[in-house]
């Protein structure tokens, strides 16, 4: 009896709040804190001194821990980093790839299923346009309080983009000290076609990304919009918390109908590409850098640092 009663309560609350929201042209702002955990030991950290490890962890903190603002109405939203909290140069590590990994404002339209990601990559501006992908949410009966909002649990399995750094981990079966196997593999690779060899020895050869991850979301029907942080959406209420692999995104503050409303506009500057096309651009650039800075490891032909 408990589960049907919970569903009835959820339905009544949703209907009541929906009527309230339908009576006004509302806008809201949700503030989120995003944190991704990463173990340096998995990436060669065991060989570092404790002092060196602390230095790197301190530099990575501004990259792994960020704050965002989601500005939303009934159908549209803009999700962007709270730039005023970013220290000069913070979060832009990893050479020129820092801006590529963090990205700019993200626009979602849940009615037209439109997703636009503003993205800068090595000084060039892109607009990644794709269809807003739906997740098959499984509605749970668990509840918890987040601030003043009662939240309900939902779970889903999400397909991960091949360049999603938040889920990258060392490739299984690789041994840094097993040089004989590595050299043997290089000999075998030399007999493959150029495309195949390039893929196996490419920029992602040292790491792997799982094809899917499990996502846990907590949403509130007190704000009946099917919006959420990042590219998450599709629940009968605003998503206040996401737990996905090693990343947690938690809402820390909500402002409904702010006095100064912000225009929710589509990003317009940049070359228009799909996500697949953008990934090809990244791969090509990373291969160029691999050739430029790693060529000296292949006998020094054409690979030294250019003056």
N, C-alpha and C positions, 0 to 999 in steps of 0.2 A: 504493500500500500504506500510505502514511503516514496518510491520512485514515481508513480503516477501523480502523487500529490505535489512532488517537486516540479514535474513538468507543467502541471496546471498553474502553479504559482509563477513559474517562469513565463508562461504564456500571458497571464494576467498583467504581470509587471511590464512585459514587453509592449502589450497593447496600450496600456495606460501611458507609458512614457512616449511611445511612438506618436500618439495623438497630441501630446504636449509639444513634441518637436515639430510636428507637421503644421502647427499653428504659427510658426515663426520661421523667418529666413535666418537660420542660425549658422554660426561658425564656432569652431572650437580649436584649442591648441593643447596638445599633449606633449609633455617633456619626458624624454626617455634617457636612461643611462644604459649604454651598451658595453659589455665586458666579454672579452674572449681570452680564455686561458691557453697558455702555450708552454710546454715543458722544454726548456733549452737542452736538457740532457738528450732528448730525442734528436736534436740537430747538432750533435757534437759538443754539447756543453760539458760533458764529463771530462773533456780534455782541457777545459779552462780553469784558471785559478779562481777561487771564490771571489776575489776582488773584481776580476774581469767579468765574471758572470753577473755580479751586482750592477756593474756599469751598463751592461747590455740590457739587463732587465729594466733598469731605470729609463733607458732610452726607448725601450719597447712599450713602456706603460702608456705613454701618450698616444701610441698607435693602436694599442689593444683596448684602451678604455676611452670611450668618447661619449659625448652627449648630443642628442638630436632633438629637433622640434618637428612635430607632425601638425601641420595646419590643415584642417579638414572641414568639409561641409557634407551635405547629404550624398554627393556623388564623387567629389574630387578631393584630392589631397596633395600636399607637397611635404616631402620628408627630407630635411637637410640638417647638416651638422651645425651645432651652435658655435659659430665661428668665434664669438667673443671669448669663449672659454679656452681657445687654442693658443698656447704660447708660441712666440715666433719660431718658426721652423719645426714646431712640434708635430709629430705624426707623419712627417714627410720623409721618413727614413727609407732604407732599402734603395738608395740611389734615386733614379728618376721614376721608379715604379711606385713610390709612395702615393703620389696623387692618383695613379691608376687604380690602386687597391682601395682607396677610401671613397673616391667618387664625389660628385657634386649633388645638387638637388635632384630628387626623384619625384616625378609626377605620376599619379595614379588616377584613373577614372574607372570606377567600378561599374558604371552603367554601360560605357562603350568598350570596356575591357582593354583600355589603352594604358601602356606603361612606357614612360620616357625617362631615360637616365642621362643626366648631364655628366659628361665624362671628359677629363683632360688626360692626354697621354703623350708624354714627351713634348709638351708645348703645343700640341694640336688639340683642337676642341672637337668632340664628337657628341652626337645625340643618338643614343642606343634606343631604337624604337622597336617594341615587340608587343605581342598580345599578352595581356595580363593573365598569367596562368592561374588556374584554380587548383586548390588542394581539396582532397576528399576528406573533409573533417569528420571525425567520429566524436559525437557529443557525449560527454561524460556527465555523471551526476555529482561529482565532487565539487565543492565550493570552497572559496577562501576569500578573506577580506584583503583588499589592496587599498590602503588609504580609507576613504569613506565609501568605497564602491564594493559591492558584493560581486564576486567573479565566479564564473563557471569554467570548468575544464573542458578542453577539446584537444584531440590528438590527430596527427596526420603523418604520412610518409612523404618526404619531399625529395625530388630529384635535384642533385647538386650540380651547379655549373663547374666545369673543369678547371676554372681559374678562381674558384672561391677560396681565397687564402685562409679563411676562418676554419676550414676543415682539412687543410693540407697537413700531411704527416709524412715521415720518411717512408720510402717505398719498402715494403716487406721483402725480406730475403736478401737485402743488400748488406754487405759486410765491408766496412771501410778498410779492414786489414787484409781482406782476401784478394790480394793483387793478382794472384795467378788466375783466378776465375775471371777477374775483370779483363785481364789481357786476352784470355781465351775468348771471352765474349766479343771483344773488339775485332778479333780475327774473323769470327763468324759473321759479325755485322758487316764486314767489308765485302762480303759476297752477296749482300742483299741489294735490292734496288735502292736508288737514291732516296725515294720517298719513304720507304720502309725504314732505312737506316736513319734518316733524319728524324723520324718519329721516335724510334727507340733510343736515340742518343740526344734527343732534343732537350729543350729547357726544362721539361717536366720529368726527365728521366730519373731524377734523384728523389722526387716526392710523388705522392699519389693522393687522390681525392676520392672518397667513397662515392659510389653512384647515387646512393640515397642515404638520408638521415631521418631519424625520428624527431618530430617536433611536438612540443607540448605548449599549448596556448591557454591563457586565462583571459576571458573577455567579460564585459559587463553590459547587461541589457539596459542599464540605467542611462547609457548613451547609445541609442539604437542606430548606429551607423556601422556598416560592415567594412570599416577601415582598420588599419593597424600599422605598426612600424615596418620599415623596410618594404619588402614586397609581400608582406603577409596581409591577408584580408579574407572576406568571405564568411564571417561569423555574424550572428544576429546581435552584435554589439561591439563596441570598440575594444580592440585587443590591448590589454594593459601589460601583459607579460608574455615573453617568448623564451622558451628554452630549446635550443637547437644545437645538437652536438656539443661543442665547447663554448658556445656563445649564449649569453643571457641578455635579454633586452627588457628593462623594467621601467614602467612609467612612474615618475616621481612627482608630477604635478599636472593638473588639468585646469585650464581656464576656459569656461564656456562664455560665448558671446562677448569677447573682449571689446572694450570701448573703441579701440582703433583696429578695425578689421584689415586683414592683409589679403591682397588680391591673390587668388590661386590661379596662376598662369602657367601655361606649358612652356618649358625651356625651348628656345628657338634658335640659339646660336650653335653652329657646329655642323660637321658633315654627318648626314643621316646614314646609320648602319643598323643592321640587326645584331643581336647578341653573337650569333655564329660568325658574322663578318668581323665583328670587333675582336673576337677570340683569335681569328686568323691574323689580324693585324698585330696582336700581342705576340703570338707565336713567331711571326716573321721577325719582329724587332728583337726578341730574346735570342733567336738564332743568330742574328747579326752580331749581337753583343758577345755571344758565346764564341763566335769565330774571331772577333776582334781581340778579346781578352784571354781566350782559352787556347788559341792556336799554338802558343809556345809549348803547350803540353803534348802537341803532336809533332814533335821534331822541329818546332820553331818556324815552320813554313807559313808565311802570310798571316801570322797570328799575333805578333808582338804589339805592344801598345804604340799607337801612332803618336808622333810628335806634333 
